Amino acid sequence: MADTGTARGGRRRGRHVAGQRDGEAGPGLVAPSATSGLFEVFRRRYLLRLLVRREISARYQGSFLGLFWSYLQPAFRLAIYYFVIAEILDRGTENFAIHLFAGMVMVHFFTESFGAGTRSIVRNKSLVQKMAIPREMFPVASMLVSAYHVVPGMVMLGGFCVALGWRPDLIGLAAGLLAFALVAVLGTALALLFSAANVFFRDFSNVVQTLTQFTTFSVPMIYPYSLVEQRFGDFAQYYLLNPMAEAVLLFQRAFWTGTTDDPVATEAEHLPDHLFALGFAHLGVALVVLALGQLVFNRLENKIPERL
């Protein structure tokens, strides 16, 4: 009887092992796709930090000045804008160089996040094929690297504004944070969508380059928003459907308006009504696009390694 029980136990263990070999997940085993997604990306913050550091180190590899270039280049651009555009090409807008540079900081953050995020999976194909990590980590890391390189420009902008008499205020700080969050979410959402599509068709990388070039002229950066209202009247409200235009206006509220002689009058003349309501509405839409991007990415994720 003991031998019979032992034999039955052996057969049960054999069937259990055979079931695992046939693809039945045993206790404690989870399919790789079950641990993917943006939540898993931030749960594995250690790997995310490693990717961000790797990207930053690669950008400055072989450079003598290294990170100092991130401060030197924005300082030169700001000086050029101030002396050339403000003094030579006077457009009648007070402190127009600050107006322009504030918009450029947000545009640069978006174009870098969108462009680098779109190329991130193809550029890191060796890691994608060899490591079992959430592939959403690559577009997210690209956005964080872009944010890291935007900080020096913000430091230069803030220092120059202080020299012109600007003092931070709570409403301006909230406007700046809302603009930054809007661009970060929107850039990540579009990078998720286009990074997966770029694996299957490399043409999407060229499409992104075209779209980012259009961004420069579709926001009130090289011209004030008041000019759009003067030229288009009631149709100017459709201009504000562009989330990047709203992000630039919010960032100009955070920095530029405070450098003028009468910030209240400048805000009334050059900024639209209900600025924060529009900003939060665009942030909500960006979050919806992020969820859509995650959904599309999940549908394509299993096919990415073989297409690379």
C-alpha positions as CSV (number, residue, x, y, z in Angstrom):
1,M,0.0,0.0,0.0
2,A,2.8,2.4,0.8
3,D,4.4,1.6,-2.5
4,T,1.1,2.3,-4.3
5,G,0.7,5.7,-2.4
6,T,4.3,6.6,-3.4
7,A,3.6,5.8,-7.0
8,R,0.4,7.9,-7.1
9,G,2.3,10.8,-5.5
10,G,5.1,10.4,-8.0
11,R,2.5,10.5,-10.9
12,R,0.9,13.6,-9.5
13,R,4.2,15.4,-9.2
14,G,5.0,14.3,-12.7
15,R,1.8,15.6,-14.1
16,H,2.4,18.9,-12.2
17,V,5.9,19.3,-13.7
18,A,4.6,18.3,-17.2
19,G,1.8,21.0,-16.8
20,Q,4.5,23.6,-16.0
21,R,6.5,22.5,-19.1
22,D,3.4,22.8,-21.2
23,G,3.0,26.5,-20.3
24,E,0.9,26.3,-17.1
25,A,2.2,29.0,-14.8
26,G,3.2,27.6,-11.4
27,P,3.0,29.3,-8.0
28,G,4.9,32.6,-8.0
29,L,5.4,32.7,-11.8
30,V,4.0,35.7,-13.6
31,A,3.9,36.3,-17.4
32,P,6.3,39.1,-18.4
33,S,3.4,41.0,-20.0
34,A,1.5,41.2,-16.7
35,T,4.2,43.4,-15.2
36,S,4.4,45.9,-18.0
37,G,2.9,49.4,-18.1
38,L,3.6,52.9,-16.8
39,F,2.9,51.9,-13.2
40,E,5.5,49.1,-13.4
41,V,8.0,51.7,-14.9
42,F,7.8,53.8,-11.8
43,R,7.8,50.8,-9.5
44,R,11.2,49.9,-11.0
45,R,12.6,53.3,-10.3
46,Y,16.1,51.9,-9.9
47,L,16.2,50.8,-13.5
48,L,14.7,54.0,-14.6
49,R,17.4,56.0,-12.9
50,L,20.1,53.8,-14.5
51,L,18.6,54.5,-18.0
52,V,18.4,58.3,-17.3
53,R,22.0,58.4,-16.1
54,R,23.1,56.3,-19.1
55,E,21.5,58.7,-21.5
56,I,23.0,61.8,-19.8
57,S,26.4,60.3,-19.7
58,A,26.2,59.3,-23.4
59,R,25.3,62.8,-24.3
60,Y,28.4,64.4,-22.7
61,Q,30.8,61.5,-23.4
62,G,34.1,62.9,-24.6
63,S,33.2,66.5,-23.8
64,F,35.6,68.6,-21.8
65,L,33.1,71.0,-20.3
66,G,30.4,68.3,-19.9
67,L,27.3,69.5,-18.1
68,F,28.5,73.1,-18.2
69,W,27.3,73.2,-21.8
70,S,23.8,72.9,-20.6
71,Y,24.1,76.2,-18.8
72,L,26.4,77.9,-21.3
73,Q,24.2,77.4,-24.4
74,P,21.0,78.8,-22.8
75,A,22.9,81.8,-21.5
76,F,24.3,82.6,-25.0
77,R,20.8,82.1,-26.6
78,L,19.2,84.4,-24.0
79,A,21.8,87.1,-24.4
80,I,21.4,86.9,-28.2
81,Y,17.6,87.2,-28.0
82,Y,17.9,90.1,-25.6
83,F,20.3,92.2,-27.5
84,V,19.4,91.3,-31.1
85,I,15.6,90.8,-30.9
86,A,14.9,93.3,-28.1
87,E,17.2,96.0,-29.2
88,I,17.5,95.7,-33.0
89,L,14.2,94.0,-33.9
90,D,12.0,95.9,-31.5
91,R,8.5,94.4,-31.8
92,G,6.8,96.8,-29.4
93,T,6.4,94.1,-26.8
94,E,8.0,94.8,-23.4
95,N,10.9,92.5,-22.6
96,F,10.2,90.6,-25.7
97,A,13.4,88.5,-25.3
98,I,12.0,87.0,-22.0
99,H,8.6,86.4,-23.8
100,L,10.5,84.5,-26.5
101,F,12.8,82.6,-24.3
102,A,10.1,81.5,-21.9
103,G,8.2,80.0,-24.9
104,M,11.4,78.4,-26.2
105,V,12.0,76.6,-23.0
106,M,8.6,74.8,-23.2
107,V,8.9,74.2,-26.9
108,H,12.4,72.7,-26.4
109,F,11.1,70.4,-23.6
110,F,8.3,69.1,-25.8
111,T,10.3,68.6,-29.0
112,E,13.1,66.8,-27.1
113,S,10.6,64.5,-25.2
114,F,8.6,63.8,-28.3
115,G,11.5,63.3,-30.7
116,A,13.9,61.4,-28.5
117,G,11.0,59.3,-27.1
118,T,9.9,58.3,-30.6
119,R,13.4,57.0,-31.3
120,S,14.0,55.5,-27.9
121,I,13.0,51.9,-28.5
122,V,14.8,51.6,-31.8
123,R,17.9,53.2,-30.3
124,N,17.9,50.8,-27.4
125,K,17.0,47.7,-29.4
126,S,19.8,45.6,-27.8
127,L,18.3,46.2,-24.3
128,V,14.8,45.6,-25.5
129,Q,15.7,42.2,-26.9
130,K,17.9,41.1,-24.0
131,M,16.3,42.4,-20.9
132,A,12.8,41.7,-19.5
133,I,11.9,45.2,-18.5
134,P,8.8,47.3,-19.3
135,R,9.4,48.8,-22.7
136,E,7.5,51.9,-21.7
137,M,10.6,52.7,-19.6
138,F,12.5,54.0,-22.7
139,P,10.1,56.8,-23.7
140,V,9.7,57.8,-20.0
141,A,13.4,57.9,-19.6
142,S,13.7,60.1,-22.7
143,M,11.2,62.5,-21.2
144,L,13.1,62.7,-17.9
145,V,16.4,63.3,-19.7
146,S,14.7,66.1,-21.7
147,A,13.4,67.6,-18.4
148,Y,16.9,67.4,-16.9
149,H,18.3,69.4,-19.8
150,V,15.6,72.0,-19.6
151,V,16.5,72.9,-16.0
152,P,19.6,75.0,-17.0
153,G,17.5,77.0,-19.3
154,M,14.9,77.6,-16.6
155,V,17.7,78.7,-14.2
156,M,19.1,81.2,-16.8
157,L,15.6,82.5,-17.4
158,G,14.8,82.9,-13.7
159,G,18.1,84.7,-13.1
160,F,17.6,87.1,-15.9
161,C,14.1,87.8,-14.8
162,V,15.2,88.5,-11.2
163,A,17.8,91.0,-12.7
164,L,14.9,92.8,-14.4
165,G,12.9,93.1,-11.2
166,W,10.8,89.9,-11.3
167,R,9.7,88.3,-8.0
168,P,8.1,84.9,-7.8
169,D,4.4,84.7,-6.8
170,L,2.2,81.8,-6.0
171,I,0.0,82.1,-9.0
172,G,3.0,82.4,-11.3
173,L,4.6,79.3,-9.6
174,A,1.3,77.4,-10.1
175,A,1.2,78.4,-13.8
176,G,4.8,77.3,-14.3
177,L,4.2,73.9,-12.7
178,L,1.0,73.4,-14.7
179,A,2.8,74.2,-17.9
180,F,5.6,71.8,-17.0
181,A,3.2,69.0,-16.1
182,L,1.2,69.5,-19.3
183,V,4.2,69.3,-21.6
184,A,5.6,66.3,-19.7
185,V,2.4,64.3,-19.9
186,L,1.7,65.2,-23.5
187,G,5.3,64.5,-24.6
188,T,5.3,61.1,-22.9
189,A,1.9,60.2,-24.3
190,L,2.9,61.0,-27.9
191,A,6.2,59.3,-27.4
192,L,4.5,56.1,-26.4
193,L,2.3,56.1,-29.4
194,F,5.0,57.0,-31.9
195,S,7.8,54.9,-30.4
196,A,5.8,51.7,-30.9
197,A,4.8,52.8,-34.4
198,N,8.4,53.7,-35.3
199,V,9.5,50.1,-34.7
200,F,7.2,49.0,-37.6
201,F,7.6,52.0,-39.9
202,R,10.7,54.2,-39.6
203,D,8.9,56.9,-41.4
204,F,7.3,58.0,-38.2
205,S,10.6,59.4,-37.0
206,N,10.5,61.8,-40.0
207,V,6.8,62.6,-39.3
208,V,7.8,63.6,-35.8
209,Q,10.5,65.9,-37.0
210,T,8.0,67.7,-39.3
211,L,5.5,68.1,-36.4
212,T,8.1,69.5,-34.0
213,Q,9.2,72.1,-36.6
214,F,5.5,73.1,-36.9
215,T,5.3,73.5,-33.1
216,T,7.6,76.5,-33.1
217,F,5.2,78.6,-35.3
218,S,2.0,77.3,-33.7
219,V,2.6,78.8,-30.3
220,P,2.7,82.5,-29.1
221,M,6.5,82.5,-28.9
222,I,7.9,84.7,-31.7
223,Y,4.7,86.7,-31.6
224,P,2.4,87.6,-28.7
225,Y,-1.1,86.1,-28.3
226,S,-2.6,89.6,-28.5
227,L,-1.6,89.7,-32.1
228,V,-3.6,86.5,-32.8
229,E,-6.6,88.1,-31.2
230,Q,-6.2,91.2,-33.3
231,R,-5.8,89.3,-36.6
232,F,-8.4,86.5,-36.1
233,G,-10.9,88.0,-33.6
234,D,-13.4,85.3,-32.4
235,F,-11.5,82.6,-34.2
236,A,-8.6,83.0,-31.8
237,Q,-10.4,80.7,-29.4
238,Y,-9.6,77.8,-31.8
239,Y,-5.9,78.7,-31.6
240,L,-6.1,77.9,-27.9
241,L,-7.1,74.3,-28.7
242,N,-3.4,73.7,-29.2
243,P,-2.1,72.4,-25.8
244,M,1.4,73.6,-26.5
245,A,0.1,77.2,-27.1
246,E,-1.6,76.9,-23.6
247,A,1.6,75.6,-22.0
248,V,3.7,78.5,-23.5
249,L,1.1,81.1,-22.2
250,L,1.2,79.5,-18.8
251,F,5.0,79.6,-18.7
252,Q,5.0,83.3,-19.9
253,R,2.6,84.0,-17.0
254,A,5.1,82.4,-14.6
255,F,8.1,84.5,-15.8
256,W,7.5,87.1,-18.5
257,T,4.6,89.1,-17.2
258,G,6.4,89.7,-13.8
259,T,9.2,91.5,-15.6
260,T,7.0,94.2,-17.2
261,D,6.3,97.6,-15.6
262,D,2.6,96.7,-15.0
263,P,2.2,92.9,-14.8
264,V,-1.6,93.1,-14.3
265,A,-2.0,95.2,-17.4
266,T,0.3,92.9,-19.4
267,E,-1.6,89.9,-18.3
268,A,-4.9,91.5,-19.3
269,E,-3.6,92.5,-22.7
270,H,-1.5,89.6,-23.8
271,L,-3.0,86.5,-22.0
272,P,-6.4,84.9,-22.6
273,D,-9.2,84.7,-20.1
274,H,-9.6,81.6,-18.0
275,L,-5.9,80.7,-18.4
276,F,-5.8,78.1,-15.6
277,A,-9.2,76.5,-16.6
278,L,-7.8,76.0,-20.1
279,G,-4.6,74.6,-18.8
280,F,-6.3,72.0,-16.6
281,A,-8.6,71.0,-19.4
282,H,-5.6,70.4,-21.7
283,L,-3.9,68.4,-18.9
284,G,-7.0,66.2,-18.7
285,V,-6.9,65.6,-22.4
286,A,-3.2,64.9,-22.3
287,L,-3.9,62.2,-19.6
288,V,-6.6,60.7,-21.8
289,V,-4.0,60.6,-24.7
290,L,-1.5,59.0,-22.3
291,A,-4.0,56.2,-21.5
292,L,-4.7,55.7,-25.2
293,G,-1.0,55.6,-25.8
294,Q,-0.6,52.9,-23.2
295,L,-3.4,50.9,-24.7
296,V,-1.9,51.0,-28.2
297,F,1.6,50.3,-26.8
298,N,0.2,47.2,-25.0
299,R,-1.3,45.9,-28.2
300,L,1.9,46.2,-30.1
301,E,4.4,45.4,-27.4
302,N,4.7,41.6,-28.0
303,K,5.6,42.2,-31.6
304,I,8.3,44.7,-31.0
305,P,11.3,42.4,-30.3
306,E,10.8,40.4,-33.6
307,R,10.3,43.6,-35.6
308,L,13.6,45.0,-34.2
